[in-house]
Amino acid sequence: MKTLLIAPYFKEGLKGFPLGLAYIAGSIKDDYDVYGLDLTAKATVENKNPEKVLRDELLRIKPEIVCITSTSPTHLSAIDTARIVREELGKDVLIVKGGPHETNCAPTTLKYHPEIDVLVIGEGEKTMKEILDTVAQGKSLEKVLGIAYKQNGEIKVNPRRPLISDINSIPRPARELFYSTDELQRYYDAKIFGGRKTATLITSRGCFYNCNYCSSRVIWGRTLRQRKVEDVLNEIEDLYTLGYKGFQFVDDNGISDKNWFLRFAEALKQSEMDVQYAMQTRVNSIDDKVAKALQESGCTFIYFGIESGVQEILDICGKGITLKQAKRAFELTRKYGIRAMASIQFGLLGEDLKNLSTVRETIKVINEMLRPDEVVISYTSLYPGSDLANHYGITAEEYEKRINDGINKAVGKKLFHGTKAIHPPELTSNKIEEIEQLLDKELKIPRFKPTELYSE
């Protein structure tokens, strides 16, 4: 049974390797004929219209099942993808949609978008395998945990599937399905590693923290499931033998457990592999011992979520850090020669969006107190499932109604989330442009652009 896994086209915003789809591919490829398509990567590499690329691939592969992933910013693109799949392959193809958006918004997507047949809620590895097995056997989906689906025109929501307790048991991601050509492989090579062949990895799932703008806990729960040091190291060694020497860790918090990280860093150093890696973590996760271990084990780039230069705003959003900790984190990365980026968002509760006094204060803190190597700017987005979205009444239904509002496309190209995001009501497109003008005038730190992460 031919199954095609698709990451939809994302014209603006941060692009990246579809690791979640690769994990699902790894869980089903031994039993089914599986294909992978990162539409952004393939259309960019081939310099072709993404819709033509998609239609050509559908006609070439002729899949019986198509699985499309999406975050909330790529939701509409995923729906457009599903529409094209239905046009090309007809009513008999089973279209499945999963990813963070559906975990937070099911079953609303089925109500508004008749192109979709099944939604995967939560982790997809076991659920997708069970969907394929059930369809192959000609059985009903009524006993498959973790899905919403349509049956005779009625929307059904099955019980949630428990999280996979031992994530070491999950098969390795089938990266090769997306690295189908040398050109596609090079597309994913991160510029921060100076042209090194790059792979994306994850060492854990989940986050202990409770930031009000984040919907991660809806997907993973407020628990941490950590892979064994040996399992992660073995994966790196296997990739290293294939020529990979740059590694991006995309955990929510790369140093959730300091003792785990220190054991990992020592094992990586002792392996004597010539690798470089990057990760994202919190400023309260790093101290001198950790920073030294980062440097000695090959970390060359680190991303800190700072969010604001105003302590009151940090306290209101539940970030759980202080500006003093942030200052110390950047001092440590400078001490050990690790490039460090600060991530800032404007528009959180407590932001002075009338006079922009808090915006100016944050810019001053970035310039004078933190002094990161780079700063990435975003604007508070209301993702269904987050406490902040609930505060503003942005339910899954409201998200569907308002997602087309968007923002200025020129500004959207500078942002991780692109133009398809819903912001707090006071954070209008005009207000964002006003903040952008202020940043152009006062920000002294180089600003990171999403398009600069990967080779194109």
ZIZIWO-V410057 format. One record per pair of residues at least 12 apart in sequence whose ideal C-beta (glycine too) atoms are under 6 Angstrom apart, sorted by the first residue. I is the first residue (numbers start at 1). J is the second residue. D is the distance in whole Angstrom. If there is no record, write none. Layout:
I:J:D
I:J:D
//
This chain:
1:32:5
1:64:5
1:136:6
2:33:5
2:63:4
2:64:5
3:32:5
3:34:5
3:63:6
3:65:5
4:35:5
4:61:6
4:63:4
4:66:5
5:21:5
5:25:6
5:36:5
5:67:5
6:37:5
6:68:5
6:81:6
7:21:6
7:38:4
7:69:6
8:39:6
8:74:5
8:77:4
8:78:4
8:81:5
9:39:4
9:40:5
9:50:4
9:77:5
10:40:5
10:74:5
12:412:5
12:413:5
12:418:4
12:419:6
13:416:6
13:417:6
13:418:3
13:450:6
14:416:4
14:450:4
15:40:5
17:188:5
17:200:4
18:38:5
19:173:6
19:200:5
21:69:5
22:173:3
22:174:5
22:175:5
23:125:6
23:173:5
24:124:5
24:125:6
24:128:5
25:174:4
25:177:5
26:171:4
26:172:5
26:173:5
26:174:4
27:125:4
27:129:5
27:171:5
28:129:5
28:132:6
29:174:5
32:132:6
35:61:5
36:177:3
36:178:4
37:57:6
38:178:5
39:54:6
41:184:6
41:187:5
44:456:6
45:183:5
45:184:6
45:187:5
54:84:6
55:88:6
58:88:4
65:94:5
66:85:5
66:95:5
67:96:4
68:81:5
68:82:6
68:97:5
69:98:6
69:99:4
70:99:5
70:101:5
71:100:5
71:101:6
72:101:5
72:383:5
73:417:5
73:418:5
73:420:5
73:421:6
75:101:5
76:420:6
79:113:5
82:95:5
82:115:4
82:116:6
83:115:5
86:115:5
94:117:5
95:116:6
95:117:5
96:118:4
97:116:5
97:119:6
98:120:3
98:124:5
100:219:6
102:119:5
103:121:5
103:122:5
103:219:5
104:215:5
104:218:5
104:384:5
104:385:4
105:384:5
105:396:4
106:119:4
106:121:5
106:148:4
107:148:4
107:155:5
107:157:5
108:396:4
108:397:6
110:148:6
110:150:6
110:155:5
112:400:5
118:147:6
118:149:4
119:148:4
120:147:6
121:146:5
122:146:5
122:161:6
123:164:6
125:170:6
127:146:4
127:161:6
130:144:5
131:144:6
145:158:6
145:159:6
145:161:4
146:160:6
146:161:3
167:205:6
167:225:5
167:227:6
168:227:5
168:228:5
168:231:5
186:455:6
189:455:5
190:246:6
192:278:6
192:301:5
193:246:3
193:276:5
196:245:4
196:246:4
197:243:5
197:244:5
197:245:6
198:246:4
199:239:5
199:244:4
199:247:6
200:248:5
200:250:6
201:247:6
201:249:6
202:250:6
202:251:6
203:227:5
203:232:5
203:251:6
204:224:6
204:226:5
204:251:5
205:220:5
205:225:5
206:220:4
206:223:5
206:224:5
206:225:6
207:252:4
207:253:6
209:320:6
210:318:5
211:317:6
211:318:5
211:319:6
212:317:5
212:318:5
212:387:4
212:388:5
213:386:6
213:388:5
214:386:6
215:383:5
215:385:4
215:386:4
216:252:6
218:385:4
224:256:5
226:260:6
229:263:5
229:264:5
229:267:6
233:267:5
240:273:5
245:275:5
246:276:5
247:277:4
248:278:5
249:279:4
253:281:5
253:282:6
254:279:3
254:280:6
254:281:4
255:281:4
255:285:4
262:293:6
265:293:4
265:297:4
268:297:4
269:296:5
269:297:5
275:298:5
276:298:5
276:300:5
277:298:6
277:299:6
278:301:4
280:303:4
283:304:5
283:321:5
283:325:5
283:326:5
283:329:4
284:321:5
284:325:5
286:329:5
286:332:6
291:332:4
291:336:5
294:338:6
295:336:4
295:338:6
299:338:6
301:339:5
302:338:6
302:340:5
303:341:5
304:329:6
304:342:6
305:343:5
306:326:5
306:342:5
306:344:6
307:319:6
307:345:5
308:362:6
309:361:6
309:362:3
309:365:3
310:358:5
310:361:5
311:323:6
312:350:5
313:348:5
313:350:4
316:349:5
316:350:5
317:348:5
326:370:6
327:369:5
330:370:5
330:372:6
339:373:5
340:372:5
340:373:6
341:372:6
341:374:5
341:376:6
342:370:6
342:372:4
342:375:5
343:376:5
344:375:6
344:377:6
345:378:5
345:380:5
346:359:6
346:379:6
346:435:6
347:379:5
347:380:3
347:423:6
347:424:5
347:427:4
348:380:5
353:426:5
353:431:6
359:435:6
363:442:5
363:443:6
366:445:6
367:444:5
374:446:5
374:448:5
375:445:5
375:447:6
376:448:4
378:415:5
378:416:5
379:423:6
379:427:6
379:432:6
380:424:6
381:417:5
381:421:4
382:394:4
382:422:5
384:396:5
384:399:5
394:422:6
402:422:5
403:420:6
406:419:4
407:419:5
407:429:5
407:432:6
408:429:5
411:432:6
411:436:6
414:449:6
416:450:6
//
